[in-house]
Amino acid sequence: MAHALVFLLVFHLLVFLSNPIAILAAGSTNNSEIDRQAHLNFQLGISDDPLGVLSSWGNVSYCSWRGITCRKALPLRVVSLDLYSLQLAGQLSSSLANLTSIIR
């Protein structure tokens, strides 16, 4: 009987602790998705790409795109944009304001 009570206590404790973890994980995924969407919208606004940078962006993760730096820890978030030397021209997407982890 004591083993059953210990099992129930541990089970309920694990269920209780797993909920905040799931919420945090969902938030991290949403933030990464927001960053991804911001970059896709940015890419759609580019009208001139004399160096062919867009062709290198393709289907790989936006964290691998030239001029974009993401933090190394999960969740992957954009921390830096260095696009000046890429000579891109076009209209800036307002979704870039959603890149809330940029530090430079």
Secondary structure per residue as TSV (DSSP state, phi and psi in degrees):
chain	resnum	aa	ss	phi	psi
A	1	M	-	360.0	-40.1
A	2	A	H	-63.9	-36.9
A	3	H	H	-64.5	-37.9
A	4	A	H	-65.7	-39.6
A	5	L	H	-67.4	-41.0
A	6	V	H	-63.6	-43.6
A	7	F	H	-59.4	-46.8
A	8	L	H	-63.0	-40.8
A	9	L	H	-62.9	-47.2
A	10	V	H	-64.5	-42.4
A	11	F	H	-59.4	-48.6
A	12	H	H	-66.0	-35.5
A	13	L	H	-64.0	-43.7
A	14	L	H	-64.4	-40.9
A	15	V	H	-62.9	-44.1
A	16	F	H	-62.1	-43.5
A	17	L	H	-74.4	-25.6
A	18	S	H	-74.5	-25.4
A	19	N	H	-64.6	-49.3
A	20	P	H	-62.0	-34.4
A	21	I	H	-64.5	-43.0
A	22	A	H	-63.7	-39.4
A	23	I	H	-65.7	-43.8
A	24	L	H	-64.0	-41.4
A	25	A	H	-64.2	-40.7
A	26	A	H	-63.9	-40.9
A	27	G	H	-63.2	-39.7
A	28	S	H	-64.6	-43.4
A	29	T	H	-62.2	-43.0
A	30	N	H	-62.7	-41.0
A	31	N	H	-63.7	-42.3
A	32	S	H	-64.3	-38.5
A	33	E	H	-66.7	-38.7
A	34	I	H	-62.2	-43.1
A	35	D	H	-61.7	-44.5
A	36	R	H	-61.2	-45.7
A	37	Q	H	-63.7	-38.9
A	38	A	H	-60.2	-41.1
A	39	H	H	-72.9	-36.0
A	40	L	H	-65.0	-41.3
A	41	N	H	-65.5	-39.1
A	42	F	H	-59.7	-45.2
A	43	Q	H	-61.2	-38.8
A	44	L	H	-64.6	-27.8
A	45	G	T	-82.2	-7.8
A	46	I	E	-78.5	125.4
A	47	S	E	-108.4	-17.3
A	48	D	E	-139.3	126.3
A	49	D	-	-135.6	72.9
A	50	P	T	-63.7	-23.8
A	51	L	T	-95.4	-0.3
A	52	G	-	70.4	28.8
A	53	V	H	-63.5	-39.0
A	54	L	H	-59.5	-33.5
A	55	S	H	-65.8	-26.0
A	56	S	H	-82.7	-15.7
A	57	W	H	-77.0	-42.0
A	58	G	T	34.9	-138.9
A	59	N	T	-95.0	-0.1
A	60	V	S	-72.3	162.9
A	61	S	-	-56.2	138.8
A	62	Y	G	-59.3	-20.9
A	63	C	G	-69.7	-15.1
A	64	S	G	-97.6	-3.4
A	65	W	S	-68.9	141.7
A	66	R	T	-62.2	130.8
A	67	G	T	93.1	-5.0
A	68	I	E	-119.7	131.5
A	69	T	E	-121.5	130.4
A	70	C	E	-110.1	155.2
A	71	R	-	-69.8	156.2
A	72	K	S	-79.9	-27.3
A	73	A	S	-84.8	153.8
A	74	L	S	-76.7	145.7
A	75	P	S	-76.3	146.2
A	76	L	-	-66.6	121.5
A	77	R	-	-132.2	145.1
A	78	V	E	-71.0	127.3
A	79	V	E	-114.8	-13.7
A	80	S	E	-153.6	139.3
A	81	L	E	-121.4	125.5
A	82	D	-	-130.5	80.2
A	83	L	-	-105.5	-5.4
A	84	Y	G	-56.9	-47.4
A	85	S	G	-73.0	-8.5
A	86	L	G	-82.1	-9.9
A	87	Q	T	57.7	34.7
A	88	L	-	-78.2	147.8
A	89	A	E	-135.2	149.6
A	90	G	E	153.0	-159.8
A	91	Q	-	-103.9	131.1
A	92	L	-	-73.6	135.5
A	93	S	-	-82.0	138.8
A	94	S	G	-65.9	-17.7
A	95	S	G	-67.8	-14.4
A	96	L	G	-62.6	-22.9
A	97	A	G	-66.1	-16.1
A	98	N	G	-80.7	-5.2
A	99	L	-	-81.2	79.3
A	100	T	T	-82.4	-3.9
A	101	S	T	-103.2	4.9
A	102	I	-	-66.5	130.2
A	103	I	-	-115.1	-11.7
A	104	R	-	-157.8	360.0
